[in-house]
Amino acid sequence: MNTEKLLALCDDTDRHIIELILGGKSAARIAETLYLSQSAVKYKIKKMYNICEVKSKDRFISVLNKYLTKS
């Protein structure tokens, strides 16, 4: 349910960040790829973690993969 909420609230930049996280990229690499500051990327990731009620990248990836394989 929280994953659905996250995906509903995402803008294009958030979707790109999610794709890059699932691809194993770090916040620094994501920032470089999307031409954003690293702090902006970290802020967006933290907001996503809060929506999904997770505290780590590994758990976030797990929740997303679980949701995506169900759909």
ZAMARGU-4260 file (C-alpha; in steps of 0.2 Angstrom, whole numbers, plus 5000, padded with zeros to 4 digits):
<rodrens>
0) 5000/5000/5000 | 5014/5012/5004 | 5023/5008/4988 | 5007/5012/4978 | 5007/5029/4987
5) 5025/5032/4983 | 5023/5028/4965 | 5007/5039/4964 | 5016/5054/4972 | 5032/5052/4961
10) 5037/5065/4948 | 5048/5060/4933 | 5064/5064/4943 | 5058/5053/4957 | 5055/5039/4945
15) 5072/5041/4937 | 5080/5040/4955 | 5070/5024/4959 | 5076/5016/4942 | 5094/5021/4946
20) 5093/5014/4964 | 5086/4998/4958 | 5101/4998/4946 | 5113/4999/4961 | 5118/5017/4959
25) 5124/5027/4974 | 5116/5044/4978 | 5132/5053/4971 | 5131/5043/4955 | 5112/5047/4954
30) 5115/5066/4957 | 5129/5066/4943 | 5118/5057/4931 | 5102/5068/4934 | 5112/5084/4935
35) 5106/5087/4953 | 5115/5091/4969 | 5119/5076/4980 | 5109/5084/4994 | 5094/5085/4983
40) 5095/5067/4978 | 5097/5062/4997 | 5082/5073/5002 | 5071/5064/4988 | 5077/5047/4993
45) 5074/5051/5012 | 5056/5056/5007 | 5053/5040/4998 | 5060/5030/5012 | 5048/5038/5024
50) 5033/5035/5013 | 5038/5017/5011 | 5042/5016/5030 | 5059/5009/5027 | 5076/5015/5034
55) 5089/5008/5022 | 5092/5006/5004 | 5092/4987/5005 | 5075/4987/5012 | 5069/5000/5000
60) 5075/4989/4985 | 5067/4974/4993 | 5050/4983/4995 | 5050/4989/4978 | 5055/4973/4970
65) 5042/4964/4980 | 5029/4976/4974 | 5035/4976/4956 | 5035/4957/4955 | 5017/4956/4961
70) 5011/4968/4948
</rodrens>
